[in-house]
Amino acid sequence: MTYRLIKLAESTGHVLLVILLLVLTILLVGCKSDATPTELPQPTQVTAAAAIERDVSDWDEFTGRLEAVETVDVRPRVTGYIDSVHFEEGGLVKKGQLLFSIDPRPYRAELAKADAELARAQAQVELSHSLAARAESLVGVRAISQEAYEQRRNAVREAEANVDAARAAVSAVRLNLDYTQIISPINGRIGRAQVTAGNLVTGGPNAATLLATVVSVDPMYVTFEGDERVFLKYADLARQSQDNSGPAVKRYTVKLGLANEDGYPHAGELRFIDNQVDPNTGTIKVRALVRNTDALFTPGLFARVQVFGGEQHRVVLVDDRAIGTDQSQRFVYVINAANNVEYRKVVLGRLHDGLRVIDRGLASGEWVVVNGVQRVRPGMPVGIERVAMDVRQAAAARLAKNEVTAGGAKPL
């Protein structure tokens, strides 16, 4: 632009204008040389928290299903027509409670017939005893032969055997009559009635009709699968399960949580480990016993299970937000004394109270980036906003502080 102005001034003959333009150019160059240098960029702001250290109980976590301790399919022992149903479907029933009634009239008739047969057999016994006594007096004077005498005595034994058979028949028919009243064999919750009044049901040991199902309510089992490590870890309980004559072993505590619950609010006790590992899956069946006093559980529910191994370990914990992923590698960004970012590989453990256990790679008290992990790179200087690692603990501390302040006392 300055060059064009000079050419224009020369073409018009304004020499003074040329001189002024040259002076102006020199001044502009001098001003640029005295300008303030460009400011350096500010460090990236991140939120950091110090890794914490705690004593953590040794828990193993599993996924299981709830099972009833007792499950009974209610079936009739005799054949007949259902007279009535005496329970509310889905309700609780007591052991010995009447559930179904089968028409008893055919069995009452059979019982009357059996009683008559018994009376006839008893009358025959009396007659045979009388004939035997007469034969005994006659054989002494040789009025009858010895053979006739033996026949009379054998008739007595046969009549007595007939009485025993008649009594057994009466007992059997009376038992069948009792079986027309179908009762609950256990305490528990009954399902729906599979057969309603007026239907013919079949009894017997092979093809008996299913009437309903009763499952026990309290306590209940929770069953899950563990690997070989679980069997070896709880081997003393496994040995006790297989040999009840052995010394008593300690019971392992179990905690249980349902699908709609946070954490593990229900407590139980490990009771059984199976006697062999499945070679196809490499797992072994484990079972725990839990109380169900409020009838919250029902068989078949999914459950999250923790088993307490009886030991505690000192571990380092961080928030999951601080953990980054580099393909299959997990890492955290540690802030050193110069406020620069360092890349640190870590080995993760399980969750504990919302924080992630770091098995290897990080020490307690080291500051790690918890918010802004995606904005930093190793070696970058950062500005730090320091926060607590355990947000819930910090919130509880603030709440306690506010309560103390509201009460008139000075906060610590």
Secondary structure, 3 states (H helix, E strand, C coil): CHHHHHHHHHHHCCHHHHHHHHHHHHHHHHHHHCCCCCCCCCCEEEEEEECEEEEEEEEEEEEEEEEECCEEEECCCCCEEEEEECCCCCCEECCCCEEEEECCHHHHHHHHHHHHHHHHHHHHHHHHHHHHHHHHHHHHCCCCCHHHHHHHHHHHHHHHHHHHHHHHHHHHHHHHHHHCEEECCCCEEECCCCCCCCCEECCCCCCCCCCEEEECCCCEEEEEEEEHHHHHHCHHHHHHHHCCCCCCCCCCEEEEEECCCCCCCEEEEEEEECCCCECCCCEEEEEEEECCCCCCCCCCCEEEEEEEEEEEEEEEEECHHHCEEECCEEEEEEECCCCEEEEEEEEEEEEECCEEEEEECCCCCCEEEEECHHHCCCCCEEEEEEECCCHHHHHHHHHHHHHHHHCCCCCC
